[in-house]
């Protein structure tokens, strides 16, 4: 896969996820701002797989900051 597409594919994936649907509009904006900052600082590097892994780690950490729980979160 083309490593340049990793961010776009990741954003498409999370925006279709149930966790994204349960975030507030403010939380969604904050995550996208964080992602833009990481891109601006060139912090997402490596192969497609490495970039995707970094993006997953960022989103997982963000969800943890939102008190994410795997079962019953914001139902």
N, C-alpha and C positions, 0 to 999 in steps of 0.2 A: 504494500500500500504506500501511497505517496504521503510522506511524513508531514507535508504542508497541509494536508486535509484533516489531520488528527483533531485539531481544535473544533473545526466545523462539525465533524462527525460526532464528537463528544457532546457538543452543545445540542445538536439534534436529538441525541439519545436522552440526555437528562431532561430536556423540555418535554419529552414524551413520557417521562417516568412519573410514577405516583407520588414520589417524594417532592418533585418539582411542583406538582399540582397542589400540594399542601403548604407550600411556602407562601408567605404573604408577598404582595407586590414589592414592598420595601426590601424584603429578604432577597428576592430574585434580583432586584437592581443592585443590591450590595454584592451578591455573588458575581454578577456580570462585571461590576466595577473591579472586583478583585482579579477576575480573569483578564480583563483589559490591562490592568497594571502588570500582571505576570507576563503578558505578551510584550508589553512596552519594554519591560526590563530584560526581555529575552531569557526568562527563567524556564520556559518550556522548550527543552532541547532534546536531541537524540533521535533515535529511530521512531517510526510510527508507534510501535509498541511502548517504547520508553515515554514518549509524550502522552500517550493515552493513560499509562500508569500514573504519571505525575498529575494529570487532570483528575483521575479517580481519587487520588490522595487528597487533592485540594477540595474536591466536592465532599468527600467523606469528612474531612476536618471541619468544613463549613457546616455540614449537617450536625455534627457533634456539638458545635457551638450553638446550634438551634435546639439543643436537647433532644435530638433524634433518638427514637426508640424503635426497634424493628417491628414490634407488635403494637397496634393500636395508636400509633403516633398521629395526633391531630385528627382523629376520626370524628 
